[in-house]
């Protein structure tokens, strides 16, 4: 498995899907697409989007009641990724735990790997 959702992350993603506006409510292909983009202060940043139309080369997995689409080009950077959901006074939201990351930004949304060549941009 490339990406794993914790029970809390799956629950919150299902709630997000339930509340997302779509003409195709209850479509069995509706899920979360996960990818990596150049950017962020550490070189790469995580991207998650609700979608009913995955790309043809996306890897597809079902975790619990969640469909997860993973961008094929991002797989090498996401192998072993765990997505959790944290709730606290200072921070709430999705947390990415990536064994491929050699450095992460203070904001927790960007990371660097041993072969990261992107210069990155400052966090705001």
Buried (B, 14 or more C-beta within 10 A) or exposed (E): EBBBBBEBBBBBBBEEBEEEEEEEEEEEEBBBBBBBEBBBBBBBBBBBEBBBEBEEEBBEBEBEEBBBBBBEEBBEBBBEBBBBBBEEEEEEEBBBBBEBBBEBBEEBBBBBBEEBEBEBBEBE
